[in-house]
Amino acid sequence: MEELLRTNNPVTLSFVESLMREAGIGVLVADQNMSIVEGSLGVIPRRILVESDRLDQARRIVRDAGMENELRE
């Protein structure tokens, strides 16, 4: 799995996760438990990971959704 993006925004997390599932791309939201440990203050961003061999496709989908500023380079 490769990191697609990091964010503390739950709406962004949910939206991107939904886009990936709709495209049939395996997706994992990492660091959710760490966010709970730190008290949900937003200090530790959650990461969206996708299948390594579909990272380019996932990036295209996020760009097409107008969220290119969220992508990790």
mmCIF file of the N, C-alpha and C atoms, coordinates in Angstrom:
data_MODEL
# 
_entry.id   MODEL 
# 
loop_
_atom_site.group_PDB 
_atom_site.id 
_atom_site.type_symbol 
_atom_site.label_atom_id 
_atom_site.label_alt_id 
_atom_site.label_comp_id 
_atom_site.label_asym_id 
_atom_site.label_entity_id 
_atom_site.label_seq_id 
_atom_site.pdbx_PDB_ins_code 
_atom_site.Cartn_x 
_atom_site.Cartn_y 
_atom_site.Cartn_z 
_atom_site.occupancy 
_atom_site.B_iso_or_equiv 
_atom_site.pdbx_formal_charge 
_atom_site.auth_seq_id 
_atom_site.auth_comp_id 
_atom_site.auth_asym_id 
_atom_site.auth_atom_id 
_atom_site.pdbx_PDB_model_num 
ATOM 1   N N  . MET A 1 1  ? 0.846   -1.173 0.000   1.00 0.00 ? 1  MET A N  1 
ATOM 2   C CA . MET A 1 1  ? 0.000   0.000  0.000   1.00 0.00 ? 1  MET A CA 1 
ATOM 3   C C  . MET A 1 1  ? 0.894   1.239  0.000   1.00 0.00 ? 1  MET A C  1 
ATOM 4   N N  . GLU A 1 2  ? 0.413   2.275  -0.675  1.00 0.00 ? 2  GLU A N  1 
ATOM 5   C CA . GLU A 1 2  ? 1.142   3.537  -0.789  1.00 0.00 ? 2  GLU A CA 1 
ATOM 6   C C  . GLU A 1 2  ? 0.261   4.676  -0.270  1.00 0.00 ? 2  GLU A C  1 
ATOM 7   N N  . GLU A 1 3  ? 0.897   5.666  0.313   1.00 0.00 ? 3  GLU A N  1 
ATOM 8   C CA . GLU A 1 3  ? 0.157   6.809  0.835   1.00 0.00 ? 3  GLU A CA 1 
ATOM 9   C C  . GLU A 1 3  ? -0.331  7.698  -0.303  1.00 0.00 ? 3  GLU A C  1 
ATOM 10  N N  . LEU A 1 4  ? -1.610  7.974  -0.286  1.00 0.00 ? 4  LEU A N  1 
ATOM 11  C CA . LEU A 1 4  ? -2.218  8.861  -1.272  1.00 0.00 ? 4  LEU A CA 1 
ATOM 12  C C  . LEU A 1 4  ? -2.323  10.280 -0.715  1.00 0.00 ? 4  LEU A C  1 
ATOM 13  N N  . LEU A 1 5  ? -2.800  10.404 0.527   1.00 0.00 ? 5  LEU A N  1 
ATOM 14  C CA . LEU A 1 5  ? -2.918  11.727 1.140   1.00 0.00 ? 5  LEU A CA 1 
ATOM 15  C C  . LEU A 1 5  ? -2.994  11.615 2.652   1.00 0.00 ? 5  LEU A C  1 
ATOM 16  N N  . ARG A 1 6  ? -2.796  12.766 3.312   1.00 0.00 ? 6  ARG A N  1 
ATOM 17  C CA . ARG A 1 6  ? -2.939  12.902 4.771   1.00 0.00 ? 6  ARG A CA 1 
ATOM 18  C C  . ARG A 1 6  ? -3.870  14.069 5.042   1.00 0.00 ? 6  ARG A C  1 
ATOM 19  N N  . THR A 1 7  ? -4.737  13.880 6.011   1.00 0.00 ? 7  THR A N  1 
ATOM 20  C CA . THR A 1 7  ? -5.643  14.967 6.370   1.00 0.00 ? 7  THR A CA 1 
ATOM 21  C C  . THR A 1 7  ? -6.256  14.715 7.742   1.00 0.00 ? 7  THR A C  1 
ATOM 22  N N  . ASN A 1 8  ? -6.710  15.773 8.363   1.00 0.00 ? 8  ASN A N  1 
ATOM 23  C CA . ASN A 1 8  ? -7.488  15.681 9.595   1.00 0.00 ? 8  ASN A CA 1 
ATOM 24  C C  . ASN A 1 8  ? -8.969  15.937 9.324   1.00 0.00 ? 8  ASN A C  1 
ATOM 25  N N  . ASN A 1 9  ? -9.290  16.219 8.083   1.00 0.00 ? 9  ASN A N  1 
ATOM 26  C CA . ASN A 1 9  ? -10.658 16.564 7.715   1.00 0.00 ? 9  ASN A CA 1 
ATOM 27  C C  . ASN A 1 9  ? -11.480 15.284 7.497   1.00 0.00 ? 9  ASN A C  1 
ATOM 28  N N  . PRO A 1 10 ? -12.451 15.000 8.364   1.00 0.00 ? 10 PRO A N  1 
ATOM 29  C CA . PRO A 1 10 ? -13.224 13.768 8.227   1.00 0.00 ? 10 PRO A CA 1 
ATOM 30  C C  . PRO A 1 10 ? -14.054 13.714 6.946   1.00 0.00 ? 10 PRO A C  1 
ATOM 31  N N  . VAL A 1 11 ? -14.471 14.859 6.440   1.00 0.00 ? 11 VAL A N  1 
ATOM 32  C CA . VAL A 1 11 ? -15.243 14.886 5.196   1.00 0.00 ? 11 VAL A CA 1 
ATOM 33  C C  . VAL A 1 11 ? -14.354 14.482 4.025   1.00 0.00 ? 11 VAL A C  1 
ATOM 34  N N  . THR A 1 12 ? -13.136 15.019 3.982   1.00 0.00 ? 12 THR A N  1 
ATOM 35  C CA . THR A 1 12 ? -12.184 14.650 2.930   1.00 0.00 ? 12 THR A CA 1 
ATOM 36  C C  . THR A 1 12 ? -11.871 13.166 3.001   1.00 0.00 ? 12 THR A C  1 
ATOM 37  N N  . LEU A 1 13 ? -11.624 12.662 4.201   1.00 0.00 ? 13 LEU A N  1 
ATOM 38  C CA . LEU A 1 13 ? -11.330 11.232 4.371   1.00 0.00 ? 13 LEU A CA 1 
ATOM 39  C C  . LEU A 1 13 ? -12.460 10.374 3.819   1.00 0.00 ? 13 LEU A C  1 
ATOM 40  N N  . SER A 1 14 ? -13.664 10.687 4.217   1.00 0.00 ? 14 SER A N  1 
ATOM 41  C CA . SER A 1 14 ? -14.821 9.911  3.789   1.00 0.00 ? 14 SER A CA 1 
ATOM 42  C C  . SER A 1 14 ? -15.034 9.995  2.281   1.00 0.00 ? 14 SER A C  1 
ATOM 43  N N  . PHE A 1 15 ? -14.897 11.199 1.728   1.00 0.00 ? 15 PHE A N  1 
ATOM 44  C CA . PHE A 1 15 ? -15.116 11.398 0.298   1.00 0.00 ? 15 PHE A CA 1 
ATOM 45  C C  . PHE A 1 15 ? -14.089 10.635 -0.533  1.00 0.00 ? 15 PHE A C  1 
ATOM 46  N N  . VAL A 1 16 ? -12.816 10.767 -0.184  1.00 0.00 ? 16 VAL A N  1 
ATOM 47  C CA . VAL A 1 16 ? -11.764 10.092 -0.951  1.00 0.00 ? 16 VAL A CA 1 
ATOM 48  C C  . VAL A 1 16 ? -11.880 8.576  -0.787  1.00 0.00 ? 16 VAL A C  1 
ATOM 49  N N  . GLU A 1 17 ? -12.178 8.120  0.409   1.00 0.00 ? 17 GLU A N  1 
ATOM 50  C CA . GLU A 1 17 ? -12.368 6.683  0.621   1.00 0.00 ? 17 GLU A CA 1 
ATOM 51  C C  . GLU A 1 17 ? -13.506 6.171  -0.260  1.00 0.00 ? 17 GLU A C  1 
ATOM 52  N N  . SER A 1 18 ? -14.581 6.927  -0.344  1.00 0.00 ? 18 SER A N  1 
ATOM 53  C CA . SER A 1 18 ? -15.714 6.559  -1.187  1.00 0.00 ? 18 SER A CA 1 
ATOM 54  C C  . SER A 1 18 ? -15.328 6.522  -2.664  1.00 0.00 ? 18 SER A C  1 
ATOM 55  N N  . LEU A 1 19 ? -14.561 7.520  -3.111  1.00 0.00 ? 19 LEU A N  1 
ATOM 56  C CA . LEU A 1 19 ? -14.101 7.541  -4.509  1.00 0.00 ? 19 LEU A CA 1 
ATOM 57  C C  . LEU A 1 19 ? -13.275 6.301  -4.837  1.00 0.00 ? 19 LEU A C  1 
ATOM 58  N N  . MET A 1 20 ? -12.395 5.914  -3.917  1.00 0.00 ? 20 MET A N  1 
ATOM 59  C CA . MET A 1 20 ? -11.528 4.757  -4.152  1.00 0.00 ? 20 MET A CA 1 
ATOM 60  C C  . MET A 1 20 ? -12.350 3.471  -4.208  1.00 0.00 ? 20 MET A C  1 
ATOM 61  N N  . ARG A 1 21 ? -13.267 3.321  -3.289  1.00 0.00 ? 21 ARG A N  1 
ATOM 62  C CA . ARG A 1 21 ? -14.110 2.116  -3.273  1.00 0.00 ? 21 ARG A CA 1 
ATOM 63  C C  . ARG A 1 21 ? -14.958 2.036  -4.542  1.00 0.00 ? 21 ARG A C  1 
ATOM 64  N N  . GLU A 1 22 ? -15.484 3.175  -4.976  1.00 0.00 ? 22 GLU A N  1 
ATOM 65  C CA . GLU A 1 22 ? -16.290 3.216  -6.200  1.00 0.00 ? 22 GLU A CA 1 
ATOM 66  C C  . GLU A 1 22 ? -15.472 2.785  -7.413  1.00 0.00 ? 22 GLU A C  1 
ATOM 67  N N  . ALA A 1 23 ? -14.182 3.112  -7.417  1.00 0.00 ? 23 ALA A N  1 
ATOM 68  C CA . ALA A 1 23 ? -13.296 2.748  -8.526  1.00 0.00 ? 23 ALA A CA 1 
ATOM 69  C C  . ALA A 1 23 ? -12.731 1.338  -8.369  1.00 0.00 ? 23 ALA A C  1 
ATOM 70  N N  . GLY A 1 24 ? -13.062 0.675  -7.266  1.00 0.00 ? 24 GLY A N  1 
ATOM 71  C CA . GLY A 1 24 ? -12.565 -0.680 -7.042  1.00 0.00 ? 24 GLY A CA 1 
ATOM 72  C C  . GLY A 1 24 ? -11.117 -0.724 -6.585  1.00 0.00 ? 24 GLY A C  1 
ATOM 73  N N  . ILE A 1 25 ? -10.636 0.368  -6.026  1.00 0.00 ? 25 ILE A N  1 
ATOM 74  C CA . ILE A 1 25 ? -9.256  0.449  -5.545  1.00 0.00 ? 25 ILE A CA 1 
ATOM 75  C C  . ILE A 1 25 ? -9.247  0.144  -4.051  1.00 0.00 ? 25 ILE A C  1 
ATOM 76  N N  . GLY A 1 26 ? -8.408  -0.813 -3.652  1.00 0.00 ? 26 GLY A N  1 
ATOM 77  C CA . GLY A 1 26 ? -8.279  -1.139 -2.237  1.00 0.00 ? 26 GLY A CA 1 
ATOM 78  C C  . GLY A 1 26 ? -7.777  0.069  -1.470  1.00 0.00 ? 26 GLY A C  1 
ATOM 79  N N  . VAL A 1 27 ? -8.434  0.382  -0.358  1.00 0.00 ? 27 VAL A N  1 
ATOM 80  C CA . VAL A 1 27 ? -8.111  1.594  0.403   1.00 0.00 ? 27 VAL A CA 1 
ATOM 81  C C  . VAL A 1 27 ? -8.102  1.277  1.893   1.00 0.00 ? 27 VAL A C  1 
ATOM 82  N N  . LEU A 1 28 ? -7.211  1.950  2.613   1.00 0.00 ? 28 LEU A N  1 
ATOM 83  C CA . LEU A 1 28 ? -7.103  1.803  4.060   1.00 0.00 ? 28 LEU A CA 1 
ATOM 84  C C  . LEU A 1 28 ? -6.884  3.181  4.661   1.00 0.00 ? 28 LEU A C  1 
ATOM 85  N N  . VAL A 1 29 ? -7.662  3.517  5.686   1.00 0.00 ? 29 VAL A N  1 
ATOM 86  C CA . VAL A 1 29 ? -7.437  4.764  6.415   1.00 0.00 ? 29 VAL A CA 1 
ATOM 87  C C  . VAL A 1 29 ? -6.586  4.412  7.626   1.00 0.00 ? 29 VAL A C  1 
ATOM 88  N N  . ALA A 1 30 ? -5.350  4.900  7.635   1.00 0.00 ? 30 ALA A N  1 
ATOM 89  C CA . ALA A 1 30 ? -4.397  4.586  8.698   1.00 0.00 ? 30 ALA A CA 1 
ATOM 90  C C  . ALA A 1 30 ? -4.361  5.702  9.737   1.00 0.00 ? 30 ALA A C  1 
ATOM 91  N N  . ASP A 1 31 ? -3.927  5.351  10.913  1.00 0.00 ? 31 ASP A N  1 
ATOM 92  C CA . ASP A 1 31 ? -3.711  6.281  12.030  1.00 0.00 ? 31 ASP A CA 1 
ATOM 93  C C  . ASP A 1 31 ? -5.000  6.772  12.673  1.00 0.00 ? 31 ASP A C  1 
ATOM 94  N N  . GLN A 1 32 ? -6.112  6.094  12.437  1.00 0.00 ? 32 GLN A N  1 
ATOM 95  C CA . GLN A 1 32 ? -7.357  6.496  13.090  1.00 0.00 ? 32 GLN A CA 1 
ATOM 96  C C  . GLN A 1 32 ? -7.250  6.333  14.602  1.00 0.00 ? 32 GLN A C  1 
ATOM 97  N N  . ASN A 1 33 ? -6.635  5.249  15.053  1.00 0.00 ? 33 ASN A N  1 
ATOM 98  C CA . ASN A 1 33 ? -6.505  5.025  16.493  1.00 0.00 ? 33 ASN A CA 1 
ATOM 99  C C  . ASN A 1 33 ? -5.568  6.035  17.129  1.00 0.00 ? 33 ASN A C  1 
ATOM 100 N N  . MET A 1 34 ? -4.536  6.444  16.420  1.00 0.00 ? 34 MET A N  1 
ATOM 101 C CA . MET A 1 34 ? -3.625  7.460  16.954  1.00 0.00 ? 34 MET A CA 1 
ATOM 102 C C  . MET A 1 34 ? -4.357  8.780  17.139  1.00 0.00 ? 34 MET A C  1 
ATOM 103 N N  . SER A 1 35 ? -5.274  9.073  16.250  1.00 0.00 ? 35 SER A N  1 
ATOM 104 C CA . SER A 1 35 ? -6.059  10.293 16.361  1.00 0.00 ? 35 SER A CA 1 
ATOM 105 C C  . SER A 1 35 ? -6.902  10.268 17.630  1.00 0.00 ? 35 SER A C  1 
ATOM 106 N N  . ILE A 1 36 ? -7.426  9.101  17.972  1.00 0.00 ? 36 ILE A N  1 
ATOM 107 C CA . ILE A 1 36 ? -8.220  8.959  19.193  1.00 0.00 ? 36 ILE A CA 1 
ATOM 108 C C  . ILE A 1 36 ? -7.336  9.129  20.422  1.00 0.00 ? 36 ILE A C  1 
ATOM 109 N N  . VAL A 1 37 ? -6.134  8.528  20.382  1.00 0.00 ? 37 VAL A N  1 
ATOM 110 C CA . VAL A 1 37 ? -5.203  8.600  21.508  1.00 0.00 ? 37 VAL A CA 1 
ATOM 111 C C  . VAL A 1 37 ? -4.834  10.049 21.814  1.00 0.00 ? 37 VAL A C  1 
ATOM 112 N N  . GLU A 1 38 ? -4.600  10.842 20.785  1.00 0.00 ? 38 GLU A N  1 
ATOM 113 C CA . GLU A 1 38 ? -4.187  12.228 21.007  1.00 0.00 ? 38 GLU A CA 1 
ATOM 114 C C  . GLU A 1 38 ? -5.376  13.145 21.275  1.00 0.00 ? 38 GLU A C  1 
ATOM 115 N N  . GLY A 1 39 ? -6.545  12.561 21.441  1.00 0.00 ? 39 GLY A N  1 
ATOM 116 C CA . GLY A 1 39 ? -7.708  13.332 21.860  1.00 0.00 ? 39 GLY A CA 1 
ATOM 117 C C  . GLY A 1 39 ? -8.463  14.016 20.738  1.00 0.00 ? 39 GLY A C  1 
ATOM 118 N N  . SER A 1 40 ? -8.253  13.571 19.517  1.00 0.00 ? 40 SER A N  1 
ATOM 119 C CA . SER A 1 40 ? -8.925  14.141 18.345  1.00 0.00 ? 40 SER A CA 1 
ATOM 120 C C  . SER A 1 40 ? -8.700  15.647 18.228  1.00 0.00 ? 40 SER A C  1 
ATOM 121 N N  . LEU A 1 41 ? -7.509  16.082 18.603  1.00 0.00 ? 41 LEU A N  1 
ATOM 122 C CA . LEU A 1 41 ? -7.153  17.496 18.496  1.00 0.00 ? 41 LEU A CA 1 
ATOM 123 C C  . LEU A 1 41 ? -6.679  17.867 17.097  1.00 0.00 ? 41 LEU A C  1 
ATOM 124 N N  . GLY A 1 42 ? -6.478  16.870 16.247  1.00 0.00 ? 42 GLY A N  1 
ATOM 125 C CA . GLY A 1 42 ? -6.026  17.142 14.896  1.00 0.00 ? 42 GLY A CA 1 
ATOM 126 C C  . GLY A 1 42 ? -4.527  17.268 14.760  1.00 0.00 ? 42 GLY A C  1 
ATOM 127 N N  . VAL A 1 43 ? -3.798  16.810 15.765  1.00 0.00 ? 43 VAL A N  1 
ATOM 128 C CA . VAL A 1 43 ? -2.337  16.900 15.725  1.00 0.00 ? 43 VAL A CA 1 
ATOM 129 C C  . VAL A 1 43 ? -1.755  15.841 14.797  1.00 0.00 ? 43 VAL A C  1 
ATOM 130 N N  . ILE A 1 44 ? -2.320  14.649 14.832  1.00 0.00 ? 44 ILE A N  1 
ATOM 131 C CA . ILE A 1 44 ? -1.823  13.539 14.014  1.00 0.00 ? 44 ILE A CA 1 
ATOM 132 C C  . ILE A 1 44 ? -2.794  13.323 12.854  1.00 0.00 ? 44 ILE A C  1 
ATOM 133 N N  . PRO A 1 45 ? -2.379  13.650 11.644  1.00 0.00 ? 45 PRO A N  1 
ATOM 134 C CA . PRO A 1 45 ? -3.281  13.456 10.502  1.00 0.00 ? 45 PRO A CA 1 
ATOM 135 C C  . PRO A 1 45 ? -3.467  11.975 10.187  1.00 0.00 ? 45 PRO A C  1 
ATOM 136 N N  . ARG A 1 46 ? -4.616  11.648 9.688   1.00 0.00 ? 46 ARG A N  1 
ATOM 137 C CA . ARG A 1 46 ? -4.884  10.291 9.216   1.00 0.00 ? 46 ARG A CA 1 
ATOM 138 C C  . ARG A 1 46 ? -4.436  10.187 7.768   1.00 0.00 ? 46 ARG A C  1 
ATOM 139 N N  . ARG A 1 47 ? -4.004  8.987  7.395   1.00 0.00 ? 47 ARG A N  1 
ATOM 140 C CA . ARG A 1 47 ? -3.485  8.764  6.049   1.00 0.00 ? 47 ARG A CA 1 
ATOM 141 C C  . ARG A 1 47 ? -4.410  7.840  5.275   1.00 0.00 ? 47 ARG A C  1 
ATOM 142 N N  . ILE A 1 48 ? -4.569  8.131  4.007   1.00 0.00 ? 48 ILE A N  1 
ATOM 143 C CA . ILE A 1 48 ? -5.285  7.225  3.117   1.00 0.00 ? 48 ILE A CA 1 
ATOM 144 C C  . ILE A 1 48 ? -4.237  6.496  2.290   1.00 0.00 ? 48 ILE A C  1 
ATOM 145 N N  . LEU A 1 49 ? -4.259  5.174  2.404   1.00 0.00 ? 49 LEU A N  1 
ATOM 146 C CA . LEU A 1 49 ? -3.345  4.313  1.663   1.00 0.00 ? 49 LEU A CA 1 
ATOM 147 C C  . LEU A 1 49 ? -4.140  3.570  0.604   1.00 0.00 ? 49 LEU A C  1 
ATOM 148 N N  . VAL A 1 50 ? -3.523  3.393  -0.566  1.00 0.00 ? 50 VAL A N  1 
ATOM 149 C CA . VAL A 1 50 ? -4.163  2.656  -1.658  1.00 0.00 ? 50 VAL A CA 1 
ATOM 150 C C  . VAL A 1 50 ? -3.211  1.589  -2.175  1.00 0.00 ? 50 VAL A C  1 
ATOM 151 N N  . GLU A 1 51 ? -3.750  0.676  -2.960  1.00 0.00 ? 51 GLU A N  1 
ATOM 152 C CA . GLU A 1 51 ? -2.945  -0.383 -3.558  1.00 0.00 ? 51 GLU A CA 1 
ATOM 153 C C  . GLU A 1 51 ? -1.807  0.236  -4.367  1.00 0.00 ? 51 GLU A C  1 
ATOM 154 N N  . SER A 1 52 ? -0.609  -0.274 -4.164  1.00 0.00 ? 52 SER A N  1 
ATOM 155 C CA . SER A 1 52 ? 0.585   0.288  -4.814  1.00 0.00 ? 52 SER A CA 1 
ATOM 156 C C  . SER A 1 52 ? 0.457   0.343  -6.327  1.00 0.00 ? 52 SER A C  1 
ATOM 157 N N  . ASP A 1 53 ? -0.071  -0.718 -6.916  1.00 0.00 ? 53 ASP A N  1 
ATOM 158 C CA . ASP A 1 53 ? -0.138  -0.779 -8.376  1.00 0.00 ? 53 ASP A CA 1 
ATOM 159 C C  . ASP A 1 53 ? -1.255  0.092  -8.961  1.00 0.00 ? 53 ASP A C  1 
ATOM 160 N N  . ARG A 1 54 ? -2.040  0.726  -8.102  1.00 0.00 ? 54 ARG A N  1 
ATOM 161 C CA . ARG A 1 54 ? -3.122  1.591  -8.591  1.00 0.00 ? 54 ARG A CA 1 
ATOM 162 C C  . ARG A 1 54 ? -2.985  3.025  -8.089  1.00 0.00 ? 54 ARG A C  1 
ATOM 163 N N  . LEU A 1 55 ? -1.792  3.352  -7.579  1.00 0.00 ? 55 LEU A N  1 
ATOM 164 C CA . LEU A 1 55 ? -1.561  4.690  -7.035  1.00 0.00 ? 55 LEU A CA 1 
ATOM 165 C C  . LEU A 1 55 ? -1.782  5.781  -8.084  1.00 0.00 ? 55 LEU A C  1 
ATOM 166 N N  . ASP A 1 56 ? -1.260  5.592  -9.284  1.00 0.00 ? 56 ASP A N  1 
ATOM 167 C CA . ASP A 1 56 ? -1.428  6.608  -10.335 1.00 0.00 ? 56 ASP A CA 1 
ATOM 168 C C  . ASP A 1 56 ? -2.904  6.827  -10.663 1.00 0.00 ? 56 ASP A C  1 
ATOM 169 N N  . GLN A 1 57 ? -3.648  5.748  -10.749 1.00 0.00 ? 57 GLN A N  1 
ATOM 170 C CA . GLN A 1 57 ? -5.086  5.855  -11.017 1.00 0.00 ? 57 GLN A CA 1 
ATOM 171 C C  . GLN A 1 57 ? -5.783  6.592  -9.873  1.00 0.00 ? 57 GLN A C  1 
ATOM 172 N N  . ALA A 1 58 ? -5.413  6.269  -8.645  1.00 0.00 ? 58 ALA A N  1 
ATOM 173 C CA . ALA A 1 58 ? -6.012  6.927  -7.477  1.00 0.00 ? 58 ALA A CA 1 
ATOM 174 C C  . ALA A 1 58 ? -5.715  8.421  -7.493  1.00 0.00 ? 58 ALA A C  1 
ATOM 175 N N  . ARG A 1 59 ? -4.497  8.792  -7.848  1.00 0.00 ? 59 ARG A N  1 
ATOM 176 C CA . ARG A 1 59 ? -4.134  10.213 -7.934  1.00 0.00 ? 59 ARG A CA 1 
ATOM 177 C C  . ARG A 1 59 ? -4.970  10.932 -8.993  1.00 0.00 ? 59 ARG A C  1 
ATOM 178 N N  . ARG A 1 60 ? -5.172  10.278 -10.138 1.00 0.00 ? 60 ARG A N  1 
ATOM 179 C CA . ARG A 1 60 ? -5.994  10.866 -11.199 1.00 0.00 ? 60 ARG A CA 1 
ATOM 180 C C  . ARG A 1 60 ? -7.423  11.108 -10.707 1.00 0.00 ? 60 ARG A C  1 
ATOM 181 N N  . ILE A 1 61 ? -7.958  10.143 -9.989  1.00 0.00 ? 61 ILE A N  1 
ATOM 182 C CA . ILE A 1 61 ? -9.326  10.266 -9.484  1.00 0.00 ? 61 ILE A CA 1 
ATOM 183 C C  . ILE A 1 61 ? -9.437  11.453 -8.532  1.00 0.00 ? 61 ILE A C  1 
ATOM 184 N N  . VAL A 1 62 ? -8.468  11.598 -7.648  1.00 0.00 ? 62 VAL A N  1 
ATOM 185 C CA . VAL A 1 62 ? -8.483  12.717 -6.695  1.00 0.00 ? 62 VAL A CA 1 
ATOM 186 C C  . VAL A 1 62 ? -8.344  14.042 -7.441  1.00 0.00 ? 62 VAL A C  1 
ATOM 187 N N  . ARG A 1 63 ? -7.462  14.093 -8.431  1.00 0.00 ? 63 ARG A N  1 
ATOM 188 C CA . ARG A 1 63 ? -7.310  15.322 -9.236  1.00 0.00 ? 63 ARG A CA 1 
ATOM 189 C C  . ARG A 1 63 ? -8.608  15.660 -9.965  1.00 0.00 ? 63 ARG A C  1 
ATOM 190 N N  . ASP A 1 64 ? -9.223  14.637 -10.576 1.00 0.00 ? 64 ASP A N  1 
ATOM 191 C CA . ASP A 1 64 ? -10.468 14.852 -11.317 1.00 0.00 ? 64 ASP A CA 1 
ATOM 192 C C  . ASP A 1 64 ? -11.596 15.341 -10.408 1.00 0.00 ? 64 ASP A C  1 
ATOM 193 N N  . ALA A 1 65 ? -11.503 15.013 -9.124  1.00 0.00 ? 65 ALA A N  1 
ATOM 194 C CA . ALA A 1 65 ? -12.506 15.460 -8.152  1.00 0.00 ? 65 ALA A CA 1 
ATOM 195 C C  . ALA A 1 65 ? -12.196 16.865 -7.641  1.00 0.00 ? 65 ALA A C  1 
ATOM 196 N N  . GLY A 1 66 ? -11.115 17.477 -8.159  1.00 0.00 ? 66 GLY A N  1 
ATOM 197 C CA . GLY A 1 66 ? -10.763 18.838 -7.780  1.00 0.00 ? 66 GLY A CA 1 
ATOM 198 C C  . GLY A 1 66 ? -10.059 18.955 -6.443  1.00 0.00 ? 66 GLY A C  1 
ATOM 199 N N  . MET A 1 67 ? -9.424  17.869 -6.018  1.00 0.00 ? 67 MET A N  1 
ATOM 200 C CA . MET A 1 67 ? -8.781  17.858 -4.706  1.00 0.00 ? 67 MET A CA 1 
ATOM 201 C C  . MET A 1 67 ? -7.280  17.632 -4.807  1.00 0.00 ? 67 MET A C  1 
ATOM 202 N N  . GLU A 1 68 ? -6.669  18.098 -5.882  1.00 0.00 ? 68 GLU A N  1 
ATOM 203 C CA . GLU A 1 68 ? -5.242  17.856 -6.099  1.00 0.00 ? 68 GLU A CA 1 
ATOM 204 C C  . GLU A 1 68 ? -4.361  18.434 -4.997  1.00 0.00 ? 68 GLU A C  1 
ATOM 205 N N  . ASN A 1 69 ? -4.832  19.473 -4.319  1.00 0.00 ? 69 ASN A N  1 
ATOM 206 C CA . ASN A 1 69 ? -4.039  20.077 -3.240  1.00 0.00 ? 69 ASN A CA 1 
ATOM 207 C C  . ASN A 1 69 ? -3.927  19.159 -2.023  1.00 0.00 ? 69 ASN A C  1 
ATOM 208 N N  . GLU A 1 70 ? -4.736  18.117 -1.958  1.00 0.00 ? 70 GLU A N  1 
ATOM 209 C CA . GLU A 1 70 ? -4.685  17.157 -0.849  1.00 0.00 ? 70 GLU A CA 1 
ATOM 210 C C  . GLU A 1 70 ? -3.644  16.059 -1.068  1.00 0.00 ? 70 GLU A C  1 
ATOM 211 N N  . LEU A 1 71 ? -3.185  15.887 -2.307  1.00 0.00 ? 71 LEU A N  1 
ATOM 212 C CA . LEU A 1 71 ? -2.289  14.774 -2.634  1.00 0.00 ? 71 LEU A CA 1 
ATOM 213 C C  . LEU A 1 71 ? -0.912  14.925 -2.014  1.00 0.00 ? 71 LEU A C  1 
ATOM 214 N N  . ARG A 1 72 ? -0.313  13.788 -1.650  1.00 0.00 ? 72 ARG A N  1 
ATOM 215 C CA . ARG A 1 72 ? 1.073   13.739 -1.196  1.00 0.00 ? 72 ARG A CA 1 
ATOM 216 C C  . ARG A 1 72 ? 1.940   13.549 -2.425  1.00 0.00 ? 72 ARG A C  1 
ATOM 217 N N  . GLU A 1 73 ? 3.019   14.252 -2.495  1.00 0.00 ? 73 GLU A N  1 
ATOM 218 C CA . GLU A 1 73 ? 3.930   14.102 -3.642  1.00 0.00 ? 73 GLU A CA 1 
ATOM 219 C C  . GLU A 1 73 ? 5.007   13.169 -3.341  1.00 0.00 ? 73 GLU A C  1 
# 
